[in-house]
Amino acid sequence: MSAYDVILAPVITENATMLAEQRKYTFKVDFRANKYQIKDAVEKIFGVQVQKVNTMHVRGKLKRQGRTFGYTSKWKKAVVTLKPESKTIEFFEGI
């Protein structure tokens, strides 16, 4: 897998934005990726030094549309902590 196959998208939520102030960044990652692959991918794509990677599986939520019930897709989330001497990650440089 290439680095762009491992990191699918950044997670931009209120909680993820507050974590970014502590040098922790949240990403949606490939379900099969392990912590070592995630670390290498973030270092390669953003040019930063990663200290720690925490991963979790996010279950799909039960949703309803009319009389029909279904689940949203399950996905894997990674919270990446950067080393103190590393630069920060800017997702919205053009804004």
Secondary structure, DSSP 8 states (H G I E B T S, - for coil): --HHHHEEEE--SHHHHHHHTTTEEEEEE-TT--HHHHHHHHHHHH---EEEEEEEEE---EEEETTEEEE---EEEEEEEE-TTS----S-S--
